[in-house]
Amino acid sequence: MAKTSPTNVVEAYRKQFDKDFTKLLVLRSHEMISGGHMILTFAGRSKPDPTSEHCCVMWELLAK
């Protein structure tokens, strides 16, 4: 996505993420034993704009 991406492109990415993440959780739930736990780690951002440079700090640190 870029700052010039139309809002429908941003929305399409969001919907695809929702679909993919839901599927991930459903499939992982079948792999877990009864009473098991799953730990999820999420990278967040301080601004709602997905094209903001604030969202990439972690990736820049990992690339070093």
PyMOL Python script that loads the backbone (N, CA, C, O; Angstrom):
from pymol import cmd

cmd.read_pdbstr("""\
ATOM      1  N   MET A   1       0.830  -1.175   0.000  1.00  0.00           N
ATOM      2  CA  MET A   1       0.000   0.000   0.000  1.00  0.00           C
ATOM      3  C   MET A   1       0.879   1.244   0.000  1.00  0.00           C
ATOM      4  O   MET A   1       1.994   1.239   0.521  1.00  0.00           O
ATOM      5  N   ALA A   2       0.370   2.270  -0.574  1.00  0.00           N
ATOM      6  CA  ALA A   2       1.077   3.537  -0.626  1.00  0.00           C
ATOM      7  C   ALA A   2       0.115   4.658  -0.252  1.00  0.00           C
ATOM      8  O   ALA A   2      -1.099   4.461  -0.214  1.00  0.00           O
ATOM      9  N   LYS A   3       0.658   5.810   0.018  1.00  0.00           N
ATOM     10  CA  LYS A   3      -0.196   6.954   0.361  1.00  0.00           C
ATOM     11  C   LYS A   3      -1.192   7.268  -0.751  1.00  0.00           C
ATOM     12  O   LYS A   3      -2.251   7.839  -0.492  1.00  0.00           O
ATOM     13  N   THR A   4      -0.859   6.900  -1.981  1.00  0.00           N
ATOM     14  CA  THR A   4      -1.743   7.188  -3.112  1.00  0.00           C
ATOM     15  C   THR A   4      -2.733   6.056  -3.397  1.00  0.00           C
ATOM     16  O   THR A   4      -3.546   6.169  -4.314  1.00  0.00           O
ATOM     17  N   SER A   5      -2.676   4.971  -2.628  1.00  0.00           N
ATOM     18  CA  SER A   5      -3.605   3.855  -2.849  1.00  0.00           C
ATOM     19  C   SER A   5      -5.032   4.299  -2.570  1.00  0.00           C
ATOM     20  O   SER A   5      -5.288   4.985  -1.580  1.00  0.00           O
ATOM     21  N   PRO A   6      -5.965   3.913  -3.437  1.00  0.00           N
ATOM     22  CA  PRO A   6      -7.371   4.258  -3.194  1.00  0.00           C
ATOM     23  C   PRO A   6      -7.885   3.553  -1.934  1.00  0.00           C
ATOM     24  O   PRO A   6      -7.362   2.508  -1.545  1.00  0.00           O
ATOM     25  N   THR A   7      -8.891   4.119  -1.313  1.00  0.00           N
ATOM     26  CA  THR A   7      -9.424   3.540  -0.072  1.00  0.00           C
ATOM     27  C   THR A   7      -9.937   2.120  -0.277  1.00  0.00           C
ATOM     28  O   THR A   7      -9.897   1.314   0.652  1.00  0.00           O
ATOM     29  N   ASN A   8     -10.421   1.800  -1.482  1.00  0.00           N
ATOM     30  CA  ASN A   8     -10.906   0.434  -1.702  1.00  0.00           C
ATOM     31  C   ASN A   8      -9.753  -0.582  -1.669  1.00  0.00           C
ATOM     32  O   ASN A   8      -9.970  -1.744  -1.323  1.00  0.00           O
ATOM     33  N   VAL A   9      -8.542  -0.162  -2.020  1.00  0.00           N
ATOM     34  CA  VAL A   9      -7.375  -1.053  -1.941  1.00  0.00           C
ATOM     35  C   VAL A   9      -7.024  -1.312  -0.474  1.00  0.00           C
ATOM     36  O   VAL A   9      -6.758  -2.448  -0.082  1.00  0.00           O
ATOM     37  N   VAL A  10      -7.027  -0.259   0.322  1.00  0.00           N
ATOM     38  CA  VAL A  10      -6.755  -0.398   1.757  1.00  0.00           C
ATOM     39  C   VAL A  10      -7.806  -1.304   2.394  1.00  0.00           C
ATOM     40  O   VAL A  10      -7.470  -2.172   3.200  1.00  0.00           O
ATOM     41  N   GLU A  11      -9.048  -1.111   2.045  1.00  0.00           N
ATOM     42  CA  GLU A  11     -10.137  -1.943   2.576  1.00  0.00           C
ATOM     43  C   GLU A  11      -9.986  -3.395   2.125  1.00  0.00           C
ATOM     44  O   GLU A  11     -10.258  -4.310   2.903  1.00  0.00           O
ATOM     45  N   ALA A  12      -9.565  -3.617   0.899  1.00  0.00           N
ATOM     46  CA  ALA A  12      -9.356  -4.980   0.402  1.00  0.00           C
ATOM     47  C   ALA A  12      -8.258  -5.689   1.202  1.00  0.00           C
ATOM     48  O   ALA A  12      -8.391  -6.868   1.531  1.00  0.00           O
ATOM     49  N   TYR A  13      -7.182  -4.975   1.512  1.00  0.00           N
ATOM     50  CA  TYR A  13      -6.113  -5.545   2.340  1.00  0.00           C
ATOM     51  C   TYR A  13      -6.630  -5.900   3.725  1.00  0.00           C
ATOM     52  O   TYR A  13      -6.307  -6.960   4.262  1.00  0.00           O
ATOM     53  N   ARG A  14      -7.444  -5.003   4.310  1.00  0.00           N
ATOM     54  CA  ARG A  14      -7.993  -5.267   5.646  1.00  0.00           C
ATOM     55  C   ARG A  14      -8.891  -6.496   5.652  1.00  0.00           C
ATOM     56  O   ARG A  14      -8.806  -7.335   6.549  1.00  0.00           O
ATOM     57  N   LYS A  15      -9.752  -6.595   4.647  1.00  0.00           N
ATOM     58  CA  LYS A  15     -10.652  -7.745   4.569  1.00  0.00           C
ATOM     59  C   LYS A  15      -9.871  -9.047   4.375  1.00  0.00           C
ATOM     60  O   LYS A  15     -10.212 -10.073   4.965  1.00  0.00           O
ATOM     61  N   GLN A  16      -8.823  -9.001   3.546  1.00  0.00           N
ATOM     62  CA  GLN A  16      -8.010 -10.198   3.328  1.00  0.00           C
ATOM     63  C   GLN A  16      -7.281 -10.590   4.608  1.00  0.00           C
ATOM     64  O   GLN A  16      -7.169 -11.775   4.921  1.00  0.00           O
ATOM     65  N   PHE A  17      -6.782  -9.595   5.352  1.00  0.00           N
ATOM     66  CA  PHE A  17      -6.145  -9.893   6.632  1.00  0.00           C
ATOM     67  C   PHE A  17      -7.131 -10.561   7.582  1.00  0.00           C
ATOM     68  O   PHE A  17      -6.799 -11.562   8.216  1.00  0.00           O
ATOM     69  N   ASP A  18      -8.342 -10.013   7.685  1.00  0.00           N
ATOM     70  CA  ASP A  18      -9.361 -10.603   8.558  1.00  0.00           C
ATOM     71  C   ASP A  18      -9.608 -12.060   8.187  1.00  0.00           C
ATOM     72  O   ASP A  18      -9.670 -12.925   9.060  1.00  0.00           O
ATOM     73  N   LYS A  19      -9.747 -12.327   6.904  1.00  0.00           N
ATOM     74  CA  LYS A  19     -10.012 -13.678   6.426  1.00  0.00           C
ATOM     75  C   LYS A  19      -8.834 -14.607   6.739  1.00  0.00           C
ATOM     76  O   LYS A  19      -9.023 -15.710   7.251  1.00  0.00           O
ATOM     77  N   ASP A  20      -7.627 -14.152   6.427  1.00  0.00           N
ATOM     78  CA  ASP A  20      -6.437 -14.972   6.649  1.00  0.00           C
ATOM     79  C   ASP A  20      -6.185 -15.234   8.132  1.00  0.00           C
ATOM     80  O   ASP A  20      -5.841 -16.352   8.517  1.00  0.00           O
ATOM     81  N   PHE A  21      -6.356 -14.209   8.962  1.00  0.00           N
ATOM     82  CA  PHE A  21      -6.085 -14.366  10.388  1.00  0.00           C
ATOM     83  C   PHE A  21      -7.117 -15.282  11.039  1.00  0.00           C
ATOM     84  O   PHE A  21      -6.777 -16.091  11.902  1.00  0.00           O
ATOM     85  N   THR A  22      -8.363 -15.155  10.629  1.00  0.00           N
ATOM     86  CA  THR A  22      -9.395 -16.053  11.143  1.00  0.00           C
ATOM     87  C   THR A  22      -9.073 -17.499  10.781  1.00  0.00           C
ATOM     88  O   THR A  22      -9.200 -18.396  11.614  1.00  0.00           O
ATOM     89  N   LYS A  23      -8.658 -17.719   9.547  1.00  0.00           N
ATOM     90  CA  LYS A  23      -8.306 -19.077   9.113  1.00  0.00           C
ATOM     91  C   LYS A  23      -7.113 -19.604   9.906  1.00  0.00           C
ATOM     92  O   LYS A  23      -7.104 -20.768  10.304  1.00  0.00           O
ATOM     93  N   LEU A  24      -6.107 -18.760  10.140  1.00  0.00           N
ATOM     94  CA  LEU A  24      -4.954 -19.162  10.940  1.00  0.00           C
ATOM     95  C   LEU A  24      -5.396 -19.632  12.323  1.00  0.00           C
ATOM     96  O   LEU A  24      -4.960 -20.683  12.793  1.00  0.00           O
ATOM     97  N   LEU A  25      -6.258 -18.856  12.971  1.00  0.00           N
ATOM     98  CA  LEU A  25      -6.702 -19.221  14.313  1.00  0.00           C
ATOM     99  C   LEU A  25      -7.505 -20.514  14.312  1.00  0.00           C
ATOM    100  O   LEU A  25      -7.336 -21.350  15.200  1.00  0.00           O
ATOM    101  N   VAL A  26      -8.366 -20.683  13.334  1.00  0.00           N
ATOM    102  CA  VAL A  26      -9.167 -21.908  13.254  1.00  0.00           C
ATOM    103  C   VAL A  26      -8.261 -23.125  13.043  1.00  0.00           C
ATOM    104  O   VAL A  26      -8.410 -24.139  13.725  1.00  0.00           O
ATOM    105  N   LEU A  27      -7.328 -23.023  12.102  1.00  0.00           N
ATOM    106  CA  LEU A  27      -6.438 -24.150  11.824  1.00  0.00           C
ATOM    107  C   LEU A  27      -5.525 -24.465  13.003  1.00  0.00           C
ATOM    108  O   LEU A  27      -5.305 -25.635  13.315  1.00  0.00           O
ATOM    109  N   ARG A  28      -4.996 -23.447  13.657  1.00  0.00           N
ATOM    110  CA  ARG A  28      -4.131 -23.691  14.825  1.00  0.00           C
ATOM    111  C   ARG A  28      -4.924 -24.305  15.964  1.00  0.00           C
ATOM    112  O   ARG A  28      -4.382 -25.103  16.727  1.00  0.00           O
ATOM    113  N   SER A  29      -6.196 -23.950  16.095  1.00  0.00           N
ATOM    114  CA  SER A  29      -7.006 -24.519  17.174  1.00  0.00           C
ATOM    115  C   SER A  29      -7.162 -26.023  17.011  1.00  0.00           C
ATOM    116  O   SER A  29      -7.300 -26.741  18.002  1.00  0.00           O
ATOM    117  N   HIS A  30      -7.141 -26.511  15.772  1.00  0.00           N
ATOM    118  CA  HIS A  30      -7.238 -27.956  15.537  1.00  0.00           C
ATOM    119  C   HIS A  30      -5.939 -28.674  15.902  1.00  0.00           C
ATOM    120  O   HIS A  30      -5.953 -29.872  16.185  1.00  0.00           O
ATOM    121  N   GLU A  31      -4.829 -27.957  15.897  1.00  0.00           N
ATOM    122  CA  GLU A  31      -3.531 -28.551  16.211  1.00  0.00           C
ATOM    123  C   GLU A  31      -3.242 -28.600  17.709  1.00  0.00           C
ATOM    124  O   GLU A  31      -2.367 -29.340  18.156  1.00  0.00           O
ATOM    125  N   MET A  32      -3.977 -27.814  18.471  1.00  0.00           N
ATOM    126  CA  MET A  32      -3.689 -27.707  19.900  1.00  0.00           C
ATOM    127  C   MET A  32      -4.349 -28.822  20.697  1.00  0.00           C
ATOM    128  O   MET A  32      -5.401 -29.344  20.329  1.00  0.00           O
ATOM    129  N   ILE A  33      -3.691 -29.169  21.805  1.00  0.00           N
ATOM    130  CA  ILE A  33      -4.288 -30.149  22.705  1.00  0.00           C
ATOM    131  C   ILE A  33      -5.320 -29.452  23.576  1.00  0.00           C
ATOM    132  O   ILE A  33      -5.287 -28.231  23.734  1.00  0.00           O
ATOM    133  N   SER A  34      -6.222 -30.215  24.133  1.00  0.00           N
ATOM    134  CA  SER A  34      -7.243 -29.657  25.004  1.00  0.00           C
ATOM    135  C   SER A  34      -6.581 -28.960  26.189  1.00  0.00           C
ATOM    136  O   SER A  34      -5.715 -29.537  26.847  1.00  0.00           O
ATOM    137  N   GLY A  35      -6.979 -27.742  26.457  1.00  0.00           N
ATOM    138  CA  GLY A  35      -6.413 -26.972  27.561  1.00  0.00           C
ATOM    139  C   GLY A  35      -5.091 -26.297  27.221  1.00  0.00           C
ATOM    140  O   GLY A  35      -4.483 -25.653  28.076  1.00  0.00           O
ATOM    141  N   GLY A  36      -4.637 -26.446  25.953  1.00  0.00           N
ATOM    142  CA  GLY A  36      -3.381 -25.833  25.538  1.00  0.00           C
ATOM    143  C   GLY A  36      -3.506 -24.320  25.402  1.00  0.00           C
ATOM    144  O   GLY A  36      -4.605 -23.767  25.418  1.00  0.00           O
ATOM    145  N   HIS A  37      -2.375 -23.674  25.271  1.00  0.00           N
ATOM    146  CA  HIS A  37      -2.334 -22.218  25.145  1.00  0.00           C
ATOM    147  C   HIS A  37      -1.567 -21.827  23.890  1.00  0.00           C
ATOM    148  O   HIS A  37      -0.688 -22.553  23.427  1.00  0.00           O
ATOM    149  N   MET A  38      -1.911 -20.687  23.359  1.00  0.00           N
ATOM    150  CA  MET A  38      -1.193 -20.132  22.216  1.00  0.00           C
ATOM    151  C   MET A  38      -0.844 -18.682  22.566  1.00  0.00           C
ATOM    152  O   MET A  38      -1.681 -17.929  23.063  1.00  0.00           O
ATOM    153  N   ILE A  39       0.390 -18.317  22.300  1.00  0.00           N
ATOM    154  CA  ILE A  39       0.828 -16.943  22.542  1.00  0.00           C
ATOM    155  C   ILE A  39       0.984 -16.250  21.197  1.00  0.00           C
ATOM    156  O   ILE A  39       1.658 -16.762  20.303  1.00  0.00           O
ATOM    157  N   LEU A  40       0.367 -15.097  21.057  1.00  0.00           N
ATOM    158  CA  LEU A  40       0.460 -14.301  19.830  1.00  0.00           C
ATOM    159  C   LEU A  40       1.170 -12.994  20.142  1.00  0.00           C
ATOM    160  O   LEU A  40       0.914 -12.369  21.172  1.00  0.00           O
ATOM    161  N   THR A  41       2.046 -12.591  19.265  1.00  0.00           N
ATOM    162  CA  THR A  41       2.745 -11.322  19.406  1.00  0.00           C
ATOM    163  C   THR A  41       2.400 -10.453  18.208  1.00  0.00           C
ATOM    164  O   THR A  41       2.490 -10.898  17.063  1.00  0.00           O
ATOM    165  N   PHE A  42       2.010  -9.225  18.470  1.00  0.00           N
ATOM    166  CA  PHE A  42       1.611  -8.312  17.401  1.00  0.00           C
ATOM    167  C   PHE A  42       2.491  -7.070  17.402  1.00  0.00           C
ATOM    168  O   PHE A  42       2.833  -6.528  18.453  1.00  0.00           O
ATOM    169  N   ALA A  43       2.841  -6.641  16.223  1.00  0.00           N
ATOM    170  CA  ALA A  43       3.517  -5.357  16.074  1.00  0.00           C
ATOM    171  C   ALA A  43       2.442  -4.302  15.881  1.00  0.00           C
ATOM    172  O   ALA A  43       1.572  -4.448  15.023  1.00  0.00           O
ATOM    173  N   GLY A  44       2.496  -3.257  16.665  1.00  0.00           N
ATOM    174  CA  GLY A  44       1.504  -2.192  16.550  1.00  0.00           C
ATOM    175  C   GLY A  44       2.122  -0.948  15.948  1.00  0.00           C
ATOM    176  O   GLY A  44       3.321  -0.896  15.674  1.00  0.00           O
ATOM    177  N   ARG A  45       1.303   0.024  15.755  1.00  0.00           N
ATOM    178  CA  ARG A  45       1.791   1.310  15.252  1.00  0.00           C
ATOM    179  C   ARG A  45       1.088   2.425  16.029  1.00  0.00           C
ATOM    180  O   ARG A  45      -0.008   2.242  16.558  1.00  0.00           O
ATOM    181  N   SER A  46       1.740   3.570  16.081  1.00  0.00           N
ATOM    182  CA  SER A  46       1.205   4.683  16.859  1.00  0.00           C
ATOM    183  C   SER A  46       0.242   5.553  16.061  1.00  0.00           C
ATOM    184  O   SER A  46      -0.429   6.414  16.630  1.00  0.00           O
ATOM    185  N   LYS A  47       0.169   5.339  14.766  1.00  0.00           N
ATOM    186  CA  LYS A  47      -0.709   6.139  13.904  1.00  0.00           C
ATOM    187  C   LYS A  47      -1.648   5.191  13.139  1.00  0.00           C
ATOM    188  O   LYS A  47      -1.233   4.097  12.757  1.00  0.00           O
ATOM    189  N   PRO A  48      -2.898   5.597  12.913  1.00  0.00           N
ATOM    190  CA  PRO A  48      -3.829   4.725  12.196  1.00  0.00           C
ATOM    191  C   PRO A  48      -3.530   4.594  10.703  1.00  0.00           C
ATOM    192  O   PRO A  48      -4.019   3.667  10.056  1.00  0.00           O
ATOM    193  N   ASP A  49      -2.742   5.498  10.158  1.00  0.00           N
ATOM    194  CA  ASP A  49      -2.428   5.482   8.732  1.00  0.00           C
ATOM    195  C   ASP A  49      -1.467   4.327   8.421  1.00  0.00           C
ATOM    196  O   ASP A  49      -0.329   4.348   8.892  1.00  0.00           O
ATOM    197  N   PRO A  50      -1.889   3.317   7.642  1.00  0.00           N
ATOM    198  CA  PRO A  50      -1.017   2.172   7.361  1.00  0.00           C
ATOM    199  C   PRO A  50       0.189   2.521   6.499  1.00  0.00           C
ATOM    200  O   PRO A  50       1.110   1.712   6.380  1.00  0.00           O
ATOM    201  N   THR A  51       0.205   3.697   5.899  1.00  0.00           N
ATOM    202  CA  THR A  51       1.352   4.097   5.080  1.00  0.00           C
ATOM    203  C   THR A  51       2.326   4.974   5.864  1.00  0.00           C
ATOM    204  O   THR A  51       3.335   5.424   5.322  1.00  0.00           O
ATOM    205  N   SER A  52       2.024   5.213   7.135  1.00  0.00           N
ATOM    206  CA  SER A  52       2.899   6.027   7.968  1.00  0.00           C
ATOM    207  C   SER A  52       4.243   5.333   8.173  1.00  0.00           C
ATOM    208  O   SER A  52       4.303   4.108   8.281  1.00  0.00           O
ATOM    209  N   GLU A  53       5.304   6.105   8.226  1.00  0.00           N
ATOM    210  CA  GLU A  53       6.632   5.539   8.445  1.00  0.00           C
ATOM    211  C   GLU A  53       6.784   4.966   9.853  1.00  0.00           C
ATOM    212  O   GLU A  53       7.721   4.209  10.106  1.00  0.00           O
ATOM    213  N   HIS A  54       5.889   5.308  10.767  1.00  0.00           N
ATOM    214  CA  HIS A  54       5.977   4.810  12.130  1.00  0.00           C
ATOM    215  C   HIS A  54       5.728   3.314  12.217  1.00  0.00           C
ATOM    216  O   HIS A  54       6.084   2.692  13.218  1.00  0.00           O
ATOM    217  N   CYS A  55       5.130   2.727  11.205  1.00  0.00           N
ATOM    218  CA  CYS A  55       4.827   1.291  11.255  1.00  0.00           C
ATOM    219  C   CYS A  55       6.027   0.428  10.887  1.00  0.00           C
ATOM    220  O   CYS A  55       5.980  -0.788  11.073  1.00  0.00           O
ATOM    221  N   CYS A  56       7.073   1.008  10.384  1.00  0.00           N
ATOM    222  CA  CYS A  56       8.187   0.219   9.840  1.00  0.00           C
ATOM    223  C   CYS A  56       9.408   0.178  10.735  1.00  0.00           C
ATOM    224  O   CYS A  56      10.407  -0.437  10.363  1.00  0.00           O
ATOM    225  N   VAL A  57       9.371   0.801  11.889  1.00  0.00           N
ATOM    226  CA  VAL A  57      10.545   0.873  12.759  1.00  0.00           C
ATOM    227  C   VAL A  57      11.036  -0.525  13.139  1.00  0.00           C
ATOM    228  O   VAL A  57      12.235  -0.798  13.098  1.00  0.00           O
ATOM    229  N   MET A  58      10.107  -1.406  13.506  1.00  0.00           N
ATOM    230  CA  MET A  58      10.508  -2.749  13.916  1.00  0.00           C
ATOM    231  C   MET A  58      11.222  -3.478  12.780  1.00  0.00           C
ATOM    232  O   MET A  58      12.233  -4.138  13.019  1.00  0.00           O
ATOM    233  N   TRP A  59      10.725  -3.375  11.569  1.00  0.00           N
ATOM    234  CA  TRP A  59      11.345  -4.065  10.436  1.00  0.00           C
ATOM    235  C   TRP A  59      12.724  -3.503  10.159  1.00  0.00           C
ATOM    236  O   TRP A  59      13.632  -4.240   9.776  1.00  0.00           O
ATOM    237  N   GLU A  60      12.889  -2.194  10.351  1.00  0.00           N
ATOM    238  CA  GLU A  60      14.201  -1.591  10.152  1.00  0.00           C
ATOM    239  C   GLU A  60      15.192  -2.107  11.189  1.00  0.00           C
ATOM    240  O   GLU A  60      16.358  -2.343  10.873  1.00  0.00           O
ATOM    241  N   LEU A  61      14.731  -2.281  12.427  1.00  0.00           N
ATOM    242  CA  LEU A  61      15.593  -2.815  13.476  1.00  0.00           C
ATOM    243  C   LEU A  61      15.974  -4.263  13.188  1.00  0.00           C
ATOM    244  O   LEU A  61      17.121  -4.658  13.396  1.00  0.00           O
ATOM    245  N   LEU A  62      15.023  -5.046  12.715  1.00  0.00           N
ATOM    246  CA  LEU A  62      15.306  -6.453  12.400  1.00  0.00           C
ATOM    247  C   LEU A  62      16.252  -6.602  11.216  1.00  0.00           C
ATOM    248  O   LEU A  62      16.983  -7.588  11.120  1.00  0.00           O
ATOM    249  N   ALA A  63      16.239  -5.633  10.327  1.00  0.00           N
ATOM    250  CA  ALA A  63      17.077  -5.709   9.119  1.00  0.00           C
ATOM    251  C   ALA A  63      18.545  -5.429   9.416  1.00  0.00           C
ATOM    252  O   ALA A  63      19.414  -5.723   8.595  1.00  0.00           O
ATOM    253  N   LYS A  64      18.823  -4.861  10.586  1.00  0.00           N
ATOM    254  CA  LYS A  64      20.225  -4.510  10.910  1.00  0.00           C
ATOM    255  C   LYS A  64      21.029  -5.734  11.289  1.00  0.00           C
ATOM    256  O   LYS A  64      22.218  -5.623  11.589  1.00  0.00           O
TER     257      LYS A  64
END
""", "prot")
cmd.dss("prot")
cmd.show_as("cartoon", "prot")
cmd.util.cbc("prot")
cmd.orient("prot")
